[in-house]
Structure formats: structure tokens, C-alpha cells
Amino acid sequence: MHTEGSVGHLLCRIAILTTENKTLKQQLQTVLDKGHHDNELIEALLVCFFVFAHSHLDFRVVQLTLLPLIIFRFVEI
């Protein structure tokens, strides 16, 4: 049988676990969002590499034109 004190402890423990669960869900969402942005950056860099590899552009042209555009896009995220 639960005493009044043990019920209070159980309610306190439930509140702590609920708060921890909420925090962990927020942290998980943050990690997923960052992973999504990382995937977009990798995809953009691969497109840049593909354009460079399949063209006659000098790599300096790619560095001066495409890469700053890609980097600028992801700096604001």
C-alpha cells in the first residue's frame, strides 16, 4: 500500500521523467534537422563536383562562382 509520501515521490518522479522525455524529443528533432541540412549541403557539393567534373570549367571558376553560392545558402540555415 502506498503512503501519502510515496505517492508524492511517484508524482515527482513522473514529472521529472516527463520533462526529461520532452527535452530528449527536442534534442532528437534538432539532430534530425541538422542531419537534413547536412544532407542538403552534401547534395549541393556533389552537384558542384559533378558540374566541374563533366565540364571544361577551370576549378578556379567553380571556386569563385558556385561554391560561394552554395556556402552562402547554408550559412543562413
Secondary structure by P-SEA (a helix, b strand, c coil): cccaaaaaaaaaaaaaaaaaaaaaaaaaaaaaaaaaaaaaaaaaaaaaaaaaaaccccaaaaaaccaaaaaaaaaac
